[in-house]
């Protein structure tokens, strides 16, 4: 990630990315193990 890209956990590819976090869409970029740990 380049410095000054304005990327963060909510918009990992930057604020103008089509894949930005959308509340009615499934979670992406989460491993199976992380999902299991969260669900416990």
N, CA, C and O atoms as CSV, one atom per row, in Angstrom:
chain,resi,resn,atom,element,x,y,z
A,1,UNK,N,N,0.859,-1.168,0.000
A,1,UNK,CA,C,0.000,0.000,0.000
A,1,UNK,C,C,0.903,1.228,0.000
A,1,UNK,O,O,1.833,1.325,0.801
A,2,UNK,N,N,0.631,2.132,-0.874
A,2,UNK,CA,C,1.444,3.342,-0.982
A,2,UNK,C,C,1.074,4.340,0.106
A,2,UNK,O,O,-0.085,4.446,0.508
A,3,UNK,N,N,2.074,5.061,0.569
A,3,UNK,CA,C,1.815,6.105,1.571
A,3,UNK,C,C,0.885,7.143,0.964
A,3,UNK,O,O,1.058,7.540,-0.189
A,4,UNK,N,N,-0.088,7.576,1.727
A,4,UNK,CA,C,-1.033,8.587,1.246
A,4,UNK,C,C,-2.134,8.026,0.366
A,4,UNK,O,O,-2.828,8.792,-0.303
A,5,UNK,N,N,-2.318,6.707,0.346
A,5,UNK,CA,C,-3.338,6.104,-0.517
A,5,UNK,C,C,-4.738,6.212,0.072
A,5,UNK,O,O,-5.722,5.939,-0.615
A,6,UNK,N,N,-4.833,6.608,1.335
A,6,UNK,CA,C,-6.107,6.739,2.052
A,6,UNK,C,C,-6.835,5.408,2.199
A,6,UNK,O,O,-8.042,5.385,2.439
A,7,UNK,N,N,-6.117,4.312,2.057
A,7,UNK,CA,C,-6.713,2.993,2.265
A,7,UNK,C,C,-6.765,2.713,3.757
A,7,UNK,O,O,-5.909,3.177,4.510
A,8,UNK,N,N,-7.765,1.957,4.186
A,8,UNK,CA,C,-7.906,1.564,5.583
A,8,UNK,C,C,-8.714,0.273,5.633
A,8,UNK,O,O,-9.041,-0.287,4.587
A,9,UNK,N,N,-9.037,-0.205,6.817
A,9,UNK,CA,C,-9.748,-1.479,6.922
A,9,UNK,C,C,-11.122,-1.421,6.282
A,9,UNK,O,O,-11.606,-2.446,5.802
A,10,UNK,N,N,-11.772,-0.263,6.256
A,10,UNK,CA,C,-13.121,-0.144,5.695
A,10,UNK,C,C,-13.074,-0.090,4.175
A,10,UNK,O,O,-13.956,-0.628,3.505
A,11,UNK,N,N,-12.056,0.552,3.634
A,11,UNK,CA,C,-11.862,0.636,2.184
A,11,UNK,C,C,-10.410,0.278,1.886
A,11,UNK,O,O,-9.598,1.169,1.636
A,12,UNK,N,N,-10.063,-1.023,1.909
A,12,UNK,CA,C,-8.670,-1.440,1.788
A,12,UNK,C,C,-8.001,-1.058,0.477
A,12,UNK,O,O,-6.775,-0.955,0.430
A,13,UNK,N,N,-8.750,-0.848,-0.568
A,13,UNK,CA,C,-8.159,-0.466,-1.853
A,13,UNK,C,C,-8.355,1.012,-2.159
A,13,UNK,O,O,-8.177,1.435,-3.301
A,14,UNK,N,N,-8.715,1.793,-1.163
A,14,UNK,CA,C,-8.904,3.228,-1.342
A,14,UNK,C,C,-10.373,3.604,-1.371
A,14,UNK,O,O,-11.224,2.746,-1.606
A,15,UNK,N,N,-10.686,4.872,-1.138
A,15,UNK,CA,C,-12.077,5.308,-1.002
A,15,UNK,C,C,-12.908,5.257,-2.284
A,15,UNK,O,O,-14.136,5.233,-2.204
A,16,UNK,N,N,-12.289,5.241,-3.449
A,16,UNK,CA,C,-13.047,5.251,-4.705
A,16,UNK,C,C,-13.142,3.878,-5.349
A,16,UNK,O,O,-13.422,3.774,-6.544
A,17,UNK,N,N,-12.917,2.838,-4.586
A,17,UNK,CA,C,-12.947,1.477,-5.100
A,17,UNK,C,C,-14.380,0.961,-5.125
A,17,UNK,O,O,-15.150,1.193,-4.193
A,18,UNK,N,N,-14.730,0.257,-6.204
A,18,UNK,CA,C,-16.076,-0.317,-6.332
A,18,UNK,C,C,-16.357,-1.378,-5.271
A,18,UNK,O,O,-17.514,-1.621,-4.930
A,19,UNK,N,N,-15.314,-2.007,-4.749
A,19,UNK,CA,C,-15.487,-3.068,-3.765
A,19,UNK,C,C,-15.452,-2.546,-2.341
A,19,UNK,O,O,-15.199,-3.311,-1.411
A,20,UNK,N,N,-15.697,-1.271,-2.155
A,20,UNK,CA,C,-15.701,-0.689,-0.810
A,20,UNK,C,C,-16.757,-1.396,0.031
A,20,UNK,O,O,-17.734,-1.926,-0.499
A,21,UNK,N,N,-16.555,-1.399,1.317
A,21,UNK,CA,C,-17.454,-2.090,2.235
A,21,UNK,C,C,-18.892,-1.613,2.049
A,21,UNK,O,O,-19.175,-0.418,2.126
A,22,UNK,N,N,-19.788,-2.553,1.804
A,22,UNK,CA,C,-21.203,-2.251,1.602
A,22,UNK,C,C,-21.991,-3.047,2.634
A,22,UNK,O,O,-21.820,-4.263,2.722
A,23,UNK,N,N,-22.839,-2.405,3.409
A,23,UNK,CA,C,-23.511,-3.097,4.514
A,23,UNK,C,C,-24.388,-4.275,4.101
A,23,UNK,O,O,-24.621,-5.167,4.917
A,24,UNK,N,N,-24.882,-4.313,2.863
A,24,UNK,CA,C,-25.763,-5.400,2.438
A,24,UNK,C,C,-25.039,-6.465,1.626
A,24,UNK,O,O,-25.686,-7.306,1.002
A,25,UNK,N,N,-23.712,-6.447,1.623
A,25,UNK,CA,C,-22.915,-7.414,0.879
A,25,UNK,C,C,-22.137,-8.282,1.859
A,25,UNK,O,O,-21.873,-7.859,2.984
A,26,UNK,N,N,-21.767,-9.486,1.444
A,26,UNK,CA,C,-21.022,-10.361,2.352
A,26,UNK,C,C,-19.632,-9.822,2.657
A,26,UNK,O,O,-19.080,-9.021,1.903
A,27,UNK,N,N,-19.087,-10.266,3.754
A,27,UNK,CA,C,-17.735,-9.878,4.151
A,27,UNK,C,C,-16.744,-10.560,3.214
A,27,UNK,O,O,-16.945,-11.709,2.821
A,28,UNK,N,N,-15.688,-9.859,2.860
A,28,UNK,CA,C,-14.635,-10.426,2.016
A,28,UNK,C,C,-13.288,-10.256,2.709
A,28,UNK,O,O,-13.161,-9.480,3.657
A,29,UNK,N,N,-12.300,-10.974,2.237
A,29,UNK,CA,C,-10.931,-10.892,2.760
A,29,UNK,C,C,-10.830,-11.293,4.226
A,29,UNK,O,O,-10.023,-10.735,4.970
A,30,UNK,N,N,-11.652,-12.266,4.645
A,30,UNK,CA,C,-11.595,-12.788,6.009
A,30,UNK,C,C,-11.317,-14.280,5.897
A,30,UNK,O,O,-12.014,-14.995,5.178
A,31,UNK,N,N,-10.306,-14.742,6.603
A,31,UNK,CA,C,-9.972,-16.163,6.532
A,31,UNK,C,C,-11.002,-16.992,7.305
A,31,UNK,O,O,-11.722,-16.481,8.163
A,32,UNK,N,N,-11.047,-18.277,6.976
A,32,UNK,CA,C,-11.950,-19.191,7.675
A,32,UNK,C,C,-11.638,-19.208,9.168
A,32,UNK,O,O,-12.549,-19.178,9.995
A,33,UNK,N,N,-10.355,-19.255,9.512
A,33,UNK,CA,C,-9.967,-19.302,10.922
A,33,UNK,C,C,-10.358,-18.023,11.652
A,33,UNK,O,O,-10.813,-18.089,12.794
A,34,UNK,N,N,-10.194,-16.868,11.029
A,34,UNK,CA,C,-10.604,-15.614,11.654
A,34,UNK,C,C,-12.118,-15.580,11.858
A,34,UNK,O,O,-12.593,-15.113,12.894
A,35,UNK,N,N,-12.874,-16.069,10.883
A,35,UNK,CA,C,-14.334,-16.095,11.007
A,35,UNK,C,C,-14.765,-17.021,12.144
A,35,UNK,O,O,-15.660,-16.681,12.917
A,36,UNK,N,N,-14.135,-18.178,12.246
A,36,UNK,CA,C,-14.456,-19.107,13.338
A,36,UNK,C,C,-14.138,-18.500,14.693
A,36,UNK,O,O,-14.923,-18.625,15.633
A,37,UNK,N,N,-12.992,-17.845,14.800
A,37,UNK,CA,C,-12.604,-17.217,16.070
A,37,UNK,C,C,-13.589,-16.123,16.451
A,37,UNK,O,O,-13.947,-15.988,17.621
A,38,UNK,N,N,-14.027,-15.346,15.478
A,38,UNK,CA,C,-14.983,-14.270,15.735
A,38,UNK,C,C,-16.325,-14.837,16.196
A,38,UNK,O,O,-16.969,-14.270,17.079
A,39,UNK,N,N,-16.743,-15.947,15.606
A,39,UNK,CA,C,-18.049,-16.529,15.914
A,39,UNK,C,C,-18.109,-17.183,17.293
A,39,UNK,O,O,-19.198,-17.383,17.832
A,40,UNK,N,N,-16.967,-17.514,17.866
A,40,UNK,CA,C,-16.959,-18.179,19.178
A,40,UNK,C,C,-17.358,-17.254,20.290
A,40,UNK,O,O,-17.400,-17.665,21.450
